Amino acid sequence: MTFSQYEREVISERTRDKLRASRQKGLYTGGIVVLGYRAEDKKQLIIPEEARLVRRIFQRYIAIQSPKVPGCDSPLLLNLARGFHWHSLINDGTYANIKALAEAIGIDSGVVAKATRLTLLSPTIVHKLILGEADLSMQTLRRSFPLVWEKQERELLR
């Protein structure tokens, strides 16, 4: 290993540790703010209305755990719940990234990435999916969708 490779490794490790420590303190470290939070003064603050929805998603995930469990015949809802759970594990610093999480749970990183991508859906769409009011499938959501929530709702809920 050359000195420059070593230096790059050290800088990368320090940066990763600093970001993990900042996230564990609740500081906003950049990127898209997920459902249930808003960014304000370098902090992620909880939005109570959305937090109730996120709790409901987590409770549903805990209840179903697998698509084979009676009462959950929707792969989309299962992936939505897993996506929020897995995203929280990455966001709180438990795992550094999707690849590390996928290795730890023994799932292909593509599966984890597709599920965590669902956390970018607008709260309105997520709420309608949970209530069964939106006619969407995993196939529909595998295609690219806009990151702006209003555009998502216009495209996906027509």
N, C-alpha and C positions, 0 to 999 in steps of 0.2 A: 504494500500500500504506500503510495506516495504521500508526501506531506500535504499536498493540496487535497487529495482524497480524504485524508484524516481530518483536515481542517473543515472540509465540507460536512463530514459526518458530525463533528462536534457542534458546528453551527446549527445543523438540522435538529440535532437532539435538544440543544438549548431552546430553540424556537418552539419545538413541540412541547417541551416541559413548561415553558412560559405560557403558551396558549392553554394548556391543560389546567394550569394553576389559575389562570384568569377565569376560565369557564367554571371551575369549581367554586370560585368566589362569587359567581353570578354575573361577571362582567360580560358585556357583549363584545365578541371578538370578530365581528363582521359576518357577511353572508346574509342570506335571506332569513328573516325572522319567522319562526314557525308558528303554527296555530297555538294559541293560548298565551302568546307573549307579544310585547312591543318593545322596541329599543328606545331608550331615553337616557341621555347622559351616561353613555357607556355601560348601561345596565340593561338587563332583560327584565322587564316588569310583567307580572302576570295580569292578564285581562280576565276578570272573574267570569264573565259570560262564556268566553271561549274555554276557560279552564274546566268548567262543568262538562262541556262537550268532550274535552280530552279525557277527563276522568271516566266518562261513560265509555269512550273507546277502549281505555285500559281495562275497565271492568269487563267489557265484552270479550276482550282478548283473554283475560284470565279465565273467564267462564268457558270459552270454546277451545282454546289451545290448538285445536286441530280441525281440519275440515271434515273429519270423520265423525265428529261429535254431533249428535242429533241437535237440531235447532239452528245449525249454521250450514246452509247449503250454498253460501256465497263466497267464492274464492276472493272476490273483491273486498268484502268486509274483513276477511281474515288477513289479507295483505295490508289493508289499511291499518288494522290494529297492530300487526307486526311492524309495519313501517314506523308508526309513532313510537312503539316500544324501542325498536332498534335505533331510531334517530335520537331518542333520549339517552341511550347508552353511549352513543358517540358524542353527543353534545355535552354531557356531564363529565367527559374525559375518561370514562370506564374503558373505552377502546379508542385508539388514535384515529381510526378511519374505517371505512366499509370493509376493506380487505382484512384488517385485523379482527374485526367482529365476525366476519364470515368464517375465517379460520378457526376462531374460538368455538363457534356453534356448529361447525361442520357443514356449512351450506355454501354453495357457489356464490361468489361475490356478486354476480349478475342478479341473482334472486334478491339479495339484500338491497342492492342498488335500486332495483325496480320497485321494491316495497317502500323504501325510504323516500323515493321520488314522490310518492302519493302524499307525503306531508306538505307538499307545495300546493296542494289543492285549496281552493278558497273555503273558509269556514262554512259558507252557505252550501256548497257542494257536499262537503263532508257530512254536514247535518242531514241533508236530504238523502244521502247514501245510507246513513244509519237508520233513518226512519223508513227507508224503502220507497222514497218519493222520487228518486232519480233513476232513470233507466240507462245505466252505464255498465260497462263490463271492463274486465282487465284488458281485453283486446283493444277496446276504444282508448283506454288510458295509456297503453303502451306507446301509442303514437305521441308525437310531441304536442304539448299544449302550452298556451301562453302562461307566463309567470304572473302577469297582471290579473288579479282576481276578477275584475269586471269583464275582461275579455274572456277568461275561462268560463264564466257563467253564461255569457252570450253564446259561446261556441258549444259548450257541453250540455247546457240545460234547455236548448231550443225545443 
